[in-house]
Amino acid sequence: MNAPLSAAVTQPALFAPRVPALLALADGTMFRGRAIGAHGRTIGEVVFNTAMTGYEEIITDPSYAGQIVTLTYPHIGNVGVNQEDTESRRIFAAGLVIRDLPALASSWRRTHDLSTFLAAGNVVGIADIDTRKLTRILRERGAQNGCIVAGPGLSEADVADAVSRAKAAPSMAGLDLAKAVSCAERYDWASSTWTLGLGYRPANTAKFNVVAYDYGVKHNILRMLVERGCQLTIVPAQTSARNVLAMKPDGVFLANGPGDPEPCDYAIAAIREIVETGTPTFGICLGHQLLGLASGARTVKMKFGHHGANHPVLDKETGQVLITSQNHGFAVDPASLPQNVRVTHVSLFDGSLQGIARTDRPAFSFQGHPEARPGPHDVSYLFDRFVTMMETKR
């Protein structure tokens, strides 16, 4: 017998209610879409990333602090997120812009969906916009500041306010963000790389004592070093060279990180002192730029930077073309290199400098991300080169 109408059960909505959102660029360009993640507003430099996978690793990369990330691949969130693929302690991207967020995330490793992950991190995002158009604007006019506003009942006043906030946001040039994302105190790291069925493996027997500067380090960089027999001590960005050298390291690692390298005078001075002692030194991303500055070169802000997991790079020593993962908005100016620094890698996209090595000291660096989270593993041999350098020094 049918139940009376008064006792009928209300069925839940098939889809969650659509909450509006908008993205305003500093040049006045406006995109309207739907909110994903937290409600509210966020500002930052809008950049585009061309990787087809690895959205969880991307947004948890501290090098994206202060930046709103636009992913050019259209379908983002298909496999949700999990606790193993994060690359740092939290989401560092200021915001996320995507074309399509699938209604269902499906993976045997999934613990949350992307929108829930963003909301838990209080990160504002926007979906259902034309990311191809946005990417063309950034590619042709250069990276620029933007503001995302998300929440019910957006008004014209909110639109005008978003544009004003985007225009008023500080330029990435001149911003020292490394000390803002760095750890507060030193700590040890012992986790090795991930293996199917085992997860992250414990450390092997340590052969080398390595001190790593945290300018915004990604966890997989540390795992790759541990896998190669490094006992790691992570230190804050502003740690002096004296304190690092007192630990008697076999090598010093200079991590990736966000912002402009030139204001990081504390890091430049420390690196210069460490390199002069002959301690083997290896830098990645911001660490590469800081090594260049410590060696007497200059850095420049790029038009829209390199962000993606599909960038071709030439190894000038072997002639190999390597597909690499990239995330940077500044570069070392090759015209400013002193005579004791040689070029080891160059980008095949625009010819920009990708790697350097000192000719008078055991120190080298690479602009991209050889730890490959996300991205290909073509450049992982640089970790082996660092180990060989420490072995030779002993």
Rosetta blueprint (number, residue, H / E / L):
1 M L
2 N L
3 A L
4 P L
5 L H
6 S H
7 A H
8 A L
9 V L
10 T L
11 Q L
12 P L
13 A L
14 L L
15 F L
16 A L
17 P L
18 R L
19 V L
20 P E
21 A E
22 L E
23 L E
24 A E
25 L E
26 A L
27 D L
28 G L
29 T L
30 M E
31 F E
32 R E
33 G E
34 R E
35 A E
36 I E
37 G E
38 A E
39 H L
40 G E
41 R E
42 T E
43 I E
44 G E
45 E E
46 V E
47 V E
48 F E
49 N E
50 T L
51 A L
52 M L
53 T L
54 G L
55 Y H
56 E H
57 E H
58 I H
59 I H
60 T L
61 D L
62 P H
63 S H
64 Y H
65 A E
66 G L
67 Q E
68 I E
69 V E
70 T E
71 L E
72 T L
73 Y L
74 P L
75 H E
76 I L
77 G L
78 N L
79 V L
80 G L
81 V E
82 N L
83 Q L
84 E L
85 D L
86 T L
87 E L
88 S L
89 R L
90 R L
91 I L
92 F L
93 A E
94 A L
95 G E
96 L E
97 V E
98 I L
99 R L
100 D E
101 L L
102 P L
103 A L
104 L L
105 A L
106 S L
107 S L
108 W L
109 R L
110 R L
111 T L
112 H E
113 D L
114 L H
115 S H
116 T H
117 F H
118 L H
119 A H
120 A H
121 G L
122 N L
123 V L
124 V E
125 G E
126 I E
127 A E
128 D L
129 I L
130 D L
131 T H
132 R H
133 K H
134 L H
135 T H
136 R H
137 I H
138 L H
139 R H
140 E H
141 R H
142 G L
143 A L
144 Q E
145 N E
146 G E
147 C E
148 I E
149 V E
150 A E
151 G L
152 P L
153 G L
154 L L
155 S L
156 E H
157 A H
158 D H
159 V H
160 A H
161 D H
162 A H
163 V H
164 S H
165 R H
166 A H
167 K H
168 A H
169 A L
170 P L
171 S L
172 M L
173 A L
174 G L
175 L L
176 D L
177 L L
178 A H
179 K H
180 A H
181 V H
182 S L
183 C L
184 A L
185 E L
186 R L
187 Y E
188 D E
189 W E
190 A L
191 S E
192 S E
193 T E
194 W E
195 T E
196 L L
197 G L
198 L L
199 G E
200 Y E
201 R E
202 P E
203 A L
204 N L
205 T L
206 A L
207 K L
208 F E
209 N E
210 V E
211 V E
212 A E
213 Y E
214 D E
215 Y L
216 G L
217 V L
218 K L
219 H H
220 N H
221 I H
222 L H
223 R H
224 M H
225 L H
226 V H
227 E H
228 R L
229 G L
230 C E
231 Q E
232 L E
233 T E
234 I E
235 V E
236 P E
237 A L
238 Q L
239 T L
240 S L
241 A H
242 R H
243 N H
244 V H
245 L H
246 A L
247 M L
248 K L
249 P L
250 D L
251 G E
252 V E
253 F E
254 L E
255 A L
256 N L
257 G L
258 P L
259 G L
260 D L
261 P L
262 E L
263 P L
264 C L
265 D H
266 Y H
267 A H
268 I H
269 A H
270 A H
271 I H
272 R H
273 E H
274 I H
275 V H
276 E H
277 T L
278 G L
279 T L
280 P L
281 T E
282 F E
283 G E
284 I E
285 C L
286 L H
287 G H
288 H H
289 Q H
290 L H
291 L H
292 G H
293 L H
294 A H
295 S L
296 G L
297 A L
298 R L
299 T E
300 V E
301 K E
302 M E
303 K E
304 F E
305 G E
306 H E
307 H E
308 G E
309 A E
310 N E
311 H E
312 P E
313 V E
314 L E
315 D E
316 K L
317 E L
318 T L
319 G L
320 Q L
321 V E
322 L E
323 I E
324 T E
325 S E
326 Q E
327 N E
328 H E
329 G E
330 F E
331 A E
332 V E
333 D L
334 P H
335 A H
336 S H
337 L L
338 P L
339 Q L
340 N L
341 V E
342 R E
343 V E
344 T E
345 H E
346 V E
347 S E
348 L L
349 F L
350 D L
351 G L
352 S L
353 L E
354 Q E
355 G E
356 I E
357 A E
358 R E
359 T L
360 D L
361 R L
362 P L
363 A E
364 F E
365 S E
366 F E
367 Q L
368 G L
369 H L
370 P L
371 E L
372 A L
373 R L
374 P L
375 G L
376 P L
377 H L
378 D L
379 V L
380 S L
381 Y H
382 L H
383 F H
384 D H
385 R H
386 F H
387 V H
388 T H
389 M H
390 M H
391 E H
392 T H
393 K H
394 R L
